[in-house]
Amino acid sequence: MKRFITLFAAVCACAVLVAQEITLSPDNIDAVIARMTLKEKATIVVGAGYKSMLAGQFGFKVPVPGAAGMTQAIPRLGIPAIVLSDGPAGVRIQQTCTGFPIGSMLSSTWNTELVEEVGEAIGAEALAYGVDVLLAPGMNLQRNPLCGRNFEYFSEDPLLSGRTAAAYIRGVQGRGVGTSAKHFASNNQETNRFWNDSRVAPDVLEALYLRGFEIAVKEAQPWTIMASYNRLNGIHTQQDRWLLTDVLRGRWGFEGLVMTDWTGKRDTPAQIAAGCDLMEPGGASQTRELVRSVKKGELPEEALDVCVRRVLELIVKTPTFRGVPRSKAPDLEAHAIVAREAAEEGIVLLDNDGVLPLKASATLALFGVGSYQALPGGTGSGHVHRPYVVSLASGLQTEGFQINSYLSDTYGGYLSKNKPKKTFLSGMLGSPAAPEMPVTRELVEKAASSDIAIFTISRQAGEGGDRHMEDDFLLSEGERQALTDVSEVFHSQGKRVVVVLNIGGVIETASWKHLADAVLLAWQPGQEGGSALARVLDGAVSPSGRLPVTFPVDYFDLPSSAHFPYNYSGRSTMASGGKDREKDVPNVGYTDYAEGLEVGYRAFLRADAPAVSYPFGHGLSYTSFEESRPVFSGDTVEVTVRNIGPVAGKHAVIIMNPTLCAFGKTRVLAPGESETLTMKYYAENR
């Protein structure tokens, strides 16, 4: 009888628990955690694996095919899985999304309001397609021109990076979709990226490599931060409690979740203990490891609970949890206009000897495969499945220019025979640039019946490897000879030459720019790049972009060049022999940030510093502006700008003392019109 009573009591207790079962809401997170089993807690902090990205390949059925990852659902507690998608130049999923300009081009606008509009458009597409968190913006410092992912990043200056990132974050999150500012921190190269140890002095780390993230956190509060692959001063950032808890949360007041970059299994309990809340893409072995560690007393369950709470706090904010309807039909036409306007404003006029703007009656000879097959963005997780890409040739024709048909037919035939091979990975991550077509002197002479030559130089880069020197940072022998021939033939007939740079990162310009009458930096301008370029070339838009990076005369003038794994041959410099997988790395290397604070323009502030080809902040216009003397008041500075030139245009105000301390951008000012800008002054920017 006693046994029966005991059994009856146990059954009743279970019935009470079932009756008291709850469903997750923003108000009962602690109660939900109290009802979770240890396995469920370990499950919720480990991602759902690669099945979202690989949807359709192995029978996986997921809400958003092609997304980078997901969290795991716990249905009995009403906890849904949420979707994480790559960025930052648009939403990277299998569906068609708008291709926006790369990060380097967004920062070239010096216009945080415009960047916020770009973020809003990207956020709207993420919302429409079912994405809860966009893995963007990328905001590591451009420490060295050869970093393969510089195209995703904003600048060599932490203030410009931080404020641009904050604007992007506000835009996306204003649509109710989260962001993940990445890669935290000191992820400034792709070579041996999983294991490389970034050795950075504490003062340099604070002033440069953490500063941009600090600004973004304090001014925009991203929903999540992504910890980088690399080690920082000997410790993997994903298990660095000082970085993720003491600095990020303790000093800066970060309120959100920290996730890993897409890493294989590491020391999962150490990551949890450090304050890294979500392991992506995730694997069952990590869940088992956490359960074992808690049961053995190696990881306090309370530490796991802290991370579980942050995951749930993220989930309850998401569109999936809130049941926001997904239209799957974003306004791609409206967003294309935003993409074009961002490209127009991010184009930088580097040189102009009176040839620009072009006359509408001019016939144009377009050289370079990039004139006909534009590179809208880089490769890797920053790739976007765009609906189309407007080439320079197409954009110019739309604006009414005549294009040399013999030359365009020649390039068309070449490109049809030299298409990049498409694979599953290229479909997901983008394709390399087509090889440059050899240009003979005879071809140049046949094209010289045109009024003006435009020579496009193209460069592609992407995730997983750094750039090299030959035929990348430097012009190839073929490019140099072709540009020389074009310059000689056209100049001998009193005709002008314009060079367009369709590139993702800095290249060498000092040795050849004298061959051109104008040099226009188009970066990788997104799907509307050709339209934007044509409108700047013909004067419909006066260029207002300014450089967010320095173009040195010589690569080795940059102090970081002595401590960066550049490769003159162009072969892979991966410590793993080119295999970009953690398990294949046979040794662990390091990068000594021995240049200290002398990164980018900071290396050229000394009186005895070498000259540069184009300085940080440089950019020309078709009109002229007059700035008043700055007026300081508290933490703001006021400058009045007047257009004293012949055409309407925008103007970026950049205040250096001696480093960047404030910046702002005017609206379009008609000739004679003025605007007063009130800008926040960052006196502590070192």
N, C-alpha and C positions, 0 to 999 in steps of 0.2 A: 504493500500500500504506500509505503514511504517513497519507493522508487517511482510509483505512478504519479504521486503528488509532485515530485521533483521534475519529472518529465513534462507534466501538465503545465507547471510554472514556466519551464523553458519555452514551451510552445507559445504560451501566452505572451512571454517577453518578446519573442520573435514577431508575433502578430502586432504588438505595440510598435516595434521598430518599423515594420512595414507600413503601419498606419501613419507613422510619423515621418516617413520618407519625404524628402523635400526636393524641390527643383531649383536649380541655380537662379539667382537674381542678383542685381547689384547690391541689395541690402542684406543678403544672408550668406556671404562668402565664407565667413568663419564657421557658420553652422554646417555648410556643405563640406568644408575641410574636415570637420569633426566626424562626419559620417563616411569619409573616404577610407577605403582599405589602404594598407601600405602599398600594395601593387598598383592601385589606382593613382595614388600620389606619384609613384615613380613613372607611371604611364603618361600622366598629363604634362610632365616636364620633358618628355622625349618626343620628338617629332614623328610623323607617320611614315617617314622614309621617302623614297624617290617616286612613289607611285603616281603622284600628281604630274610630275615632269614627264614620266614615261607612260602616261595614259594612252591607251590605244595600242601600245606595243606588246604588252603581256596580259591583255584582258582586263587591265585596271579600269575601273569606272570611277571617276572623280568629278566633283562639281565644276572645276575649272581646269581643263586639260592644258598642260604646258606650264602651269604655275610651278614655282620653285619648290614648294613644300606645303605641308599642312601640319596642324596639331592633331592630336588623337581625341576622339569623342568618348564620353562616358555617358551613354544614354540614360542609365537608371537615375542619374542625378541631373538630367537635363543639360548636360555639358556638350555642346556641338563641336565639331572640328571646324577650325577656321583656316582660311587660305592665304598663303604668303606668295607674293609674286615679285620677280625681279624687276628692276628699273636700271638706271634713272631717266633715260631719254624717252620714256614711254613705258607702257605696261607690257612686259614680256610674257605673253601666253600664246596659245595656238591661234586664238582669234585675231583678226586684224585690228590693230591699234595705231593711233597717230604716232609718227616718228618725229620727235622734237629735236632741236639742236643739242649737241653734247654739252657737258658741264662747262668745259673751257669757253664755249661760246656764250652760254648763259651769263657767266661772270663777266665776259667782255662787254655786256650791255651796261654794266654798272647801274642797273635799274632793278631794285628789289621789288618794286610794284609789278613790273612786267614778269619777273621770275615767279612771283606769287600767282599771277594769272596762268602761267604755264603749269604750276603745281595744281591749280584748281581744275584745269582741263584734264590733266593726268588722273587726278583724284576722281573726277566724274566718270572717266572710262573704267577705272578700277571698280568703282561702285556699280556701274552698269553690268559689268561682266562677272561680278561675284567675288572680287578680291577684297580681303579684309585688311591686309597690311602690305604696303609697297616697300620692297627692300631698297630703299633710296632715301636721301641722296648719298652719293659717294662724295666724300669731302676730305680725303687725305690730302696733305700738302704735296704740291708738285716740287719735291725736293730736287729732282734731277730730270732732265728732259727725256731720258731713255726709259723711264718707267712705262711699262706697257699699258697701264690703265690710267695714265694722266688724262686721257680724253674724258673720262668719267668725272674727274675731279675739277675743282674750280680755279685754284690759283696757287701761287707760291707764297701768298700772304695769308696769315690766319684770320685777319679781320675781314678781308674780302670773302674768304671761304666761309667763315662763320655766319656772316650776315646774309650771304647768298643762300646758304643752306637753310637758315632760319626762314627766309621768305618762301623757299620751296616747300618746307615742312608745313608752314601755315596754310599755304595754298591747298596741298593735298588733304591735310587734316580738317580743313574747313569744309570739306565734302563728307566728313564722317568716316574717312578711311585713314588707317594708321600709316606711319612711316617708320623706317629703321635706318637712322643715320649710321653710316659705315665708312671705313672699317677701323674700329677703335682698338688700338691706336698704333701710330708709327708703322703703318703698312705702306711703305713708299717704294716697293719694288715687287716684281712678280717672281724673280729668280729665287728658287728654293723657298717659295712663299709659305709653305706649311711649317717649316722648321727654322727659318732664318731668325737670328737673334739681333734685333735692332738695339744697339748699344748707344744710348743717348744720355748725355749729362742732365742731371735734374733740372737745372735752370733753363736749358735749351728745350727740354721736354715740355716744361710749363709754358714757356714763352711762344713756342712754335707749334709743336705737334699735338698738344692738348688744347691750345687756346681756341681754335676754331670750333671744336666740339663744345667747349665751355660756353661760347657765345650762342651756339645753336640750341643748347639745352636751356640756358637761361632766358632766351628770347622766344623760343617756340615750343619747348617741351615735347620732343618727338615721343610717340607712344612707345617706341622701342629703340634700343641701341644694339648694333651688331658688333660683337667682339671679333677682332681680326684673327687671322691664322697664325701670325708670327709670334715669336717670343719678344718680350721687351725687358731688356736688362736681365736676361736669363730666365724669365718666367713667361710661360705662355699667357697671353693676355686673357684667354678664356678662363684661366684659373688664378688670376692675379687679384687678390682681395683688396690690395691697396688701390689698384686702378678702378675696379668695378664697384667697390663699396665705399672705401674711404674718400676717394676723390669724386667719383661720379655722383654718388648719392649723398655722401656726408658733406662735402664742401660745395658742390654745385646745386644740390637740391633736386636731382633727377628723380622723377616720380614713377617712371615706367619700368618696362621689362628689358632685360638684357638677354639676347640670344647669341648663340655661336654663329660664326660663318659656317658654310656647309662642310663640316669636318667629319672625319671618321671617328671611331671610338678613341677617346683619350682617357684621362683620369676623370671619369664622370663625377664621382663623389667630391673630388677637389674642385671641380667647376661649380658644383652646387654650393659648396662651402664658401667659395669666393664671391658668390652673388650672381653667377651666370644662371639664369632661370630656365632657359629653354634650349635643348640640344637639337640642332638641326643638321642634316635632314632627319636624323634619328634612326635607331635600330633597337631590336628586341634585346640584344645583349646589354645595352645601356640600362634598360629597365631592370633586368635581372641583377646587374651590378649594383644598382642603387638599393634594391631590396636586400641583397646580401650585406651590403655595407651598414645599413641601418640595423639589421638583425644582429650583426656582430659587434655593434657599438662603435664602429669606426666613423660613422656619420650620424650626428644627432638628428632624430626625426624632426626636431624643431627647426633645424636648418633647412630641411627639405620642405617643411610647411611654409616657410617664408617664400620660397620660390614658387610653390604651388599657388599661394595666394596671389602672387604677381601675375602668373599665367591666367588665373581666373579673373583678375581685375582687368586684364587686357581683353579677354574673351567677351565680357559683358559690355564692352564699349563698341564691339564690332558690328558691322551691318548684318552679318549672319545671325548673331545672337539676337539683335533687335528686330529681325524679320523684315529688313528693308527690302522692298520689291526690287528685283533685278531686271531691267528692261532688255539687256543684251543688245541695245541699239543706241549707243552714245551718239552725240551730234558730231560726227567725224568732220563734217564740212566746216562747222564753226571752229573746231579745234585746229583744223588745217590753217585757218586764218591766224590763229594765235601762234602756231608754229612758224608761219612765214614772217610775222611781225617780230618774233624773237630773233629769227635769223637775220632779218634786215638790221636790227639794232645791234646785233653782236658782230657783224662784219666790221673788220678793222682796216681802214685805208692806211697802209704803212708808208707808201711813197706815192707822189703824184706830181709829175712835171707838166701839168696842164693838159694832159690827154683825157682825163676824166672830169666831168661826165662825158660819155660818148655822144656824138651826134646821131640822131635817129636815122639819118640817111646813109650812115656808114655801112659798108659791107665788111664782114668779119671773117678772118681765117682762124679757125679754132684748132690749136695743137694740144696734144696730150689726151690720153684715153679718158681722163677725168672730165674733159669738156663734154663728153658724150655719155659717160657712164659714171655719174657722181657717186661719191662715197658719203652717204648721209650720216653714218655713225660707225663706231668701232665694233669689234667682235666680242663674243663672250656673253656674260649675263646681262650686259648693257645693250644687246641687240634687241630690235623690235620688229615684229612682223607688220611692216607698213603696207598700206594699200597701193602705194606707188612712190616713185622718186622722180622729181622733176630735175632733169639734167640742165646744165648751163646752156647747151645748144637749144633745148626746147624752150627754156625761159626767155632766151634772147629772141627767138622767133615769135613767141607770144607778144613780146614788146615791140615787134615790127621790124627787127633787124634782118638783113639778108646774110645768110651763112654760105661761105664758099662750098659749093656742092661737091666739087672734085675732092676736096679734103675730107668732107664729112662722109662721102661714099667710101673713101679709102679706109677711114677709121671704122666705118660700119662693117666693111668686109673683114677687117682684122678682128674686131670684137666678136663677130659671129663665129670665127674659127678658134677663138681663145676664151671661151666661156669657162669660168671657174666650175670645177666639178661639184655638183650638189650631192650631199650625203644627208643622213639623218641629223648628224651633228651640225652641219652647215645650216640646215633648216631651223635648228633650234638656236644656234649661236652665231649665225651670220657667215658670210663668205669672205675670203681674202680679196684684195683688189686684183683686177685683171692686170697682167704684165704690161708694161709700157711698150707701145709700138715703136720700133726703130724709125727714125726720121732721117731721110737722106737730104742732102743739099738740093738735089733735083726736085724733090717733093716741095721743099720750101720755096724754091724759085717758081714752081708752077702755081703755088698759092699766093704769090706776091702781087697778083692782080687785085687782091682785096685791099681795102683802105687801112685796116688795122689788124694786127696779130694779137690773139689772146692765147697764152701758153699756160695750161693748167698743170700744176705739179701735185700729184696725189700721194698720200701716205696712209697706210692702214696699220692698225695695232689692235691689241686686244688682251683679254684675260689669259693668264697662264704663262706668259713669257714677256720678257722685256725687249725693247727695241735694240737694234745694233747700229753701228756707225756707218759702214759702207752701204750705199744705195738706200739709206734710210735717214739717218740724221744728216748725212752728206748727200748731195746729188750723185747719181750714178754717172759714169763717164758718158753714157748715151744721152742722158738728160742734159748734161752740161754742154755737150757738143751740139745737140739739137737747139738748145736755147741760144747758143753762140751763133749758129747759122741763121736762125730766125732773126736775131737782133741785127746781124750784119746785112742780110738781104733787105729787110724792111727799112732799116735806117739809111741804107745806101740810096733808097728811093724817097727819102724824106718822110717815111711812114713810121708810125708809132707801134710800141710793143707793150702789152699789159700782161703781167704774171698774176695768176690766181692760185692761191695756196689752199688746196682741198686736203687738209691735214688734221690729224688728231692731236699732235703735239709739236713742240718746237723743233725746227730744223735749222741748219746752217744757212745763212742768207748773205753774209758779208762779202763773200767772194764772187757772187754773181749778180747782185741786185743792180749794179751799174748797167747791166745789159738791158734793163727794162725802164720804161718811162713811168710806169706805175706798178705798184705791188699791192694786191688786195688779199687780205687774209680772210678766207671763207670758213675756216675750221672744217668741221663735219656738221653741216647745217640742217640735218633732218630732211624729211621728205619734200619740203618746199624750198630747198636750197637754191635750185636753179631759178625759181621765180624771184626769190629775194635778191640773189646776185644780179640778175638782169635789171631789177628796179634800182639798185644802187649804181650799177654801171651806166644806166641811161639818165640818172639824175632825178628819177621820180622820188627817190629817198636820198637825203644827204647822209653819208656815213657818220655814225656817232659812236661806234665801238672803240674801246680803249683796251690796251693789252693788260691781261691779268698776270702775265709772266714776262720774264726778260728773254730776249733773243741775244745770246752772246755772240761775239765775233768768232770765238773759238770755243769748242766744247770744254777744253782743258783750262779755260779761264774761270770755270765754275769750280770752287773748292770741293764740292761734292764729287767731282769727277775722279778724284783720287781714291774715293771710297764707294764706288758703285760698280757692279759687275757688268760693265759694258763689254761688248765682244766685237772686235773689228771684223771678224770673218762672217758674222751674221749667223753662226751656228748657235744652237741652244746653249744657254749658260746655266741651265738647271743643274743643281748639285746632284739631282737624281738621274742625270744623263738624259734629261728631256722628258722623263715620265712624271707627270704632274699628279702623283698619288702618294699619300703619306707613307705607305708601307714600302715604297720603292726607294726612299731616300737613304743612301748608305752612310752618309755622314751629316753632321749638323754644322752649318756655317754661321757666320755672323757678319754684320755690317757695322763698321765703326763710324758713327756720325761725328767724326773728328772736326768737321768744318764748323761745328758749333752753331752760332747764330748767323753765320755767313751763307745763308740760303737765298737763292734768287737775287733780287736787287740789293739785299743787305750785303752781299759780297762786293758790291761796287760803290759803296758809300764812302770808302776811304779815298783820300786825295790822290793816292798813288795807284788806285785801282785801274785796271785796263778799261778801254772804251768798250761799249756794247754796240751791237748792230741796231737793235731797237729796244729802248728802255721800257720798263714796267710803267704802265699808264699812257704809253704813246698811242696816238691815233689822230688822223687828219680828218678834215671836213671839207665840204664844198662851200662853206660859209665861214665867218669869223665871229668870235665871241669875246666879250669883255667882262672880266670878273671884278667885283669890288673887293676891297680889303676885307678879310674875315673879321667878324665881330663875335667875340666869345662871351658867353653868358652861362655860368654854371657848367653843365656837361653838354652844352650845345654850342654850335658855331653857325653863324648866318652869313651867307654870301649871296649877293645879287648878281645875276647874269643877264647881259644884254646882247642880243644878236646885232652885230654891227656890220654883217656881211650882206650879200645880195640875194640869198635864198633862205627859205625856212629850214630849220633844223633843230636837233636836240644837242645838249651839251652836258658832259659829265664833269662835275667839280670833284677834284681829287686833292685832298690836303695831306701833305707829308710833313713830318716833324721829328726826326728825319724819315721815320717809317710812316706807313699809312695810319692816319688817325681819324679821318672822316671822309665820306664821299656821298654824292647824291646826283640825281639826274633830273634835268628840266623836262618839261613837256615840250612839244614842238613850238618853237618861237619864230614868229614871222620877223622879217627884217625890221629892226628898230624896236622890237618887243622885248620886255624884261620879265624876269621872274626871280623872286627871292626864295632861296632854299634854306631851310633850317634843318641842320644835320646833327646827329648825336656825335659827340667828340669823345674818342677813346684814348685818353691820355696815357693809359697803361700799356698800350700796344707797343711792344719793344721792337 
